[in-house]
Amino acid sequence: MWTPLFIDSQKISQKDLKNILSGEIPALVVRNFYSETQCMEIIKKIETSKKTYFQKSKLEHIGPFLMSFATRKKDYFQKSKEFQKINQDIFERIENPSTRIFNMIQKVLPSFSISLAEQDEGYFSPFVIRIHRKGKSIPIHKDNVKYEGKEYSISKIDQQLSCVLHLQESETGGDVIIYKNQWEKKDERYRNIDFGYTPDVVTKECCKISNINKGDLVIINPNYYHQVTKILGETPRITLGMFLGIYNENHKIVAWA
Ligand SMILES: O=C(O)CCC(=O)C(=O)O
């Protein structure tokens, strides 16, 4: 059975991270990375900043994410700069997730430096907050900046991890499924026109994580195909996601969204 490892943040070891990267295990689920109360406070701040900064009430995400700016570098760095103020407002009273994730990884990999990614144009976006409402799903896809982000310096990383903090769950649906198949270039023939891949790209072996609680942090190797099932409940699913890129030789880790 290919099953995730549910673990306390204090107990993560180098071996656990290696096992994620190699696909030995599909996911690390760090329980109670934030408390329920902290998640509720963050959600309240998100609601306020939606009113302050955005007109759209049906906003689907807060903060830019690189893949929607694959060929619009200038816009991406401009939006990332604008996001700094919103980020500061949301995390005025609660420890910023970047800091908390960096500290956790630093303890596991003390010889690595870890920081927000930057290049000549400026800092990358630290994370993206996604608000998924009833009916929304995310099709089978992979995230691989080495292939998709060729315009950006971080495409030179050796390995990539995805970290998703669950701030609010829907009553039903919105489960993460990870397939035991890694993306390869030849898979591009299965690519959908808009986003993701047809189910032919994966085999049956997969892992469905349906018991994620608010406050849990899910870490995966995003080059393994993954999807999010349709949200069926009235409560939106709200997550905060970032990627970590590892440079093995330089012992350096950078974060971006
Ligand atoms: O929301 C999730 O759990 C996963 C999101 C995802 O698929 C991604 O960030 O690539």
The ligand as a Tripos MOL2 file, in Angstrom:
@<TRIPOS>MOLECULE
LIG
   10     9     1     0     0
SMALL
NO_CHARGES

@<TRIPOS>ATOM
      1 O1         -5.0110   22.1250   -3.1270 O.co2     1 LIG1
      2 C1         -4.3320   21.1060   -3.0660 C.2       1 LIG1
      3 O2         -4.4470   20.2970   -2.1580 O.co2     1 LIG1
      4 C2         -3.3390   20.8110   -4.1400 C.3       1 LIG1
      5 C3         -3.1670   21.9670   -5.0210 C.3       1 LIG1
      6 C4         -2.4340   21.6120   -6.2420 C.2       1 LIG1
      7 O3         -2.7570   20.6980   -6.9120 O.2       1 LIG1
      8 C5         -1.2950   22.3990   -6.6300 C.2       1 LIG1
      9 O4         -0.9600   23.3740   -5.9560 O.co2     1 LIG1
     10 O5         -0.6690   22.0690   -7.6410 O.co2     1 LIG1
@<TRIPOS>BOND
     1     1     2 2
     2     2     3 1
     3     2     4 1
     4     4     5 1
     5     5     6 1
     6     6     7 2
     7     6     8 1
     8     8     9 2
     9     8    10 1
@<TRIPOS>SUBSTRUCTURE
     1 LIG1         1 GROUP 0 **** ****
